[in-house]
Amino acid sequence: MTNPVSKGHDVEAKRIGIIGDGNVGSALARGLKRAGHEVRAVGKDKMAIQDSGSWAEVVLLATADYWIDDLAFGEQEIPCPTQ
């Protein structure tokens, strides 16, 4: 597989933060790293989320929709639905 960032294409490597380190976030991280970007994927740790958000040039949200209110409004615990 070729790496478009390292092959001189018009794509500049970016620092990308991914909030969510589950199946989707991990897959995004692997693909973006292969493409030559610097990536940090984080889970529910609020300090890690803040650090990644400050560090990154681009932030991707790869979480379940029930996380969004907590991430936006800063609740103390991230809610999880019951099965």
N, C-alpha and C positions, 0 to 999 in steps of 0.2 A: 504494500500500500504506500502511495506517495504522501508526502507531508506538504500540503500547500503552503504552510507558513515558511518552512525551511527551503522550499524550492524557488523562492524569489517571486512568488505571486504577489498581488497587491493586497495581501492579508497580513496585517500586523499582529503579532502575538499580543494577547491581552491577559490581564489578571482577572480571572473569572471566579466569583464566589457562587456556590450553589447551596441554597438553604433547602435541606432535605438530602439525606444520604441513604435513602432506601433504594428500591429497584430503579426508579426513574432517575434520581439524582446520581446514583453510582454509574449508570449507563452514560448519562450526559458527561460526567467527569472523565470516564475512560475515553470517550470519543474526542472530547475537547483536548485532553492531554496528548492523544495521538496526533491531533492536528497542530500541536506545538504550543498550546496555551498553558499558562500557569494556572492551576485550578485548586481551589479549596472547597470541598463539600463537607458540610456540617449537619449534625442532627439537631436534637432538641436543646442543646446547651446554649442558654441565652448569651453567655459571655462570648462563646465561639461564634455565634450568629453576629453579634455586634462587631467582633474583631474582623470577621470575613467581610462584612458589609463595608467597614472602613478601609480595608486593604484593597478590595476589588475595584476594578474599573467598570465591570459589568456584574450585576447580581441576577441570578435566575432563581425563581421560586419553584421548587419541585416537591411540593407538599400536598397532602390531602386538603380539601377545601375547609375542613373544620379547624385548621391551624391558622387561617388567615386573620381572623379577628384577634387572636392572641398575639400574633406577630405584629399586627398593626397597632394594637391598643395596649400591649404590655401587661397582660394578665400574669398572675404569678405562676400558674401551671398551664401546660398545654393540654387542652381537653382531648380525650380519646372517646370515640363512640363505643357504646356497649354492643356486643353481638347479640 
